[in-house]
Amino acid sequence: MDYNETLSLFIMAVALSMDAFSVGLGMGLQLLRLKRIFFIGLTVGFFHIAMPFVGMLMGRFISSKLEGAATLGAGLLLFGLGMHMILQLFQAERKQPMKPIGLGLFLFAFSVSVDSFSVGLSLGMSGVRIVVTTFLFGLTSTVFTWTGLLLGKRARGLLGIYSEVCGGSILCGFGLHFIFG
């Protein structure tokens, strides 16, 4: 794995972690103990490993069947996912974060990891290394979740929207790179 591929995967991991970061900012406004914040981050990290892993396995299977069209499909999927992240910001009603306990924690972790499944599907079609990619996605999302939760206690949610726009823009850029690069 070369430096450019690793850097690209890291940037993509950061983009995918923006949802967890921004929701964590809002969730951090709740009274959460450090032990709970630690567990929330680990749970989100686990989902950011499992979801793209399954996506990459499916993507590899699809790419073996479709060959040339797989790269175009991967690019369109990434671009569409990035646009979806950006357009969600303009919804009239933004939901309050749920309590990060029990089922609420798993729903939170799943909801911020769904994007990583789609990206995993795209990356599986392009043939990246699964272990390195999923580890990078999991580690980055864990750190970003912890950071969002801790900053949420102090920042009162001022950065949330900007981080989602940044994450969506990065995914759009990678989608365009897959399509035209």
Secondary structure, DSSP 8 states (H G I E B T S, - for coil): --HHHHHHHHHHHHHHHHHHHHHHHHHTTS---HHHHHHHHHHHHHHHHHHHHHHHHHHHHHHHHHTHHHHHHHHHHHHHHHHHHHHGGG-S--------STHHHHHHHHHTTHHHHHHHHHHHHHT--HHHHHHHHHHHHHHHHHHHHHHHHHHTTTTHHHHHHHHHHHHHHHHHHHHH-
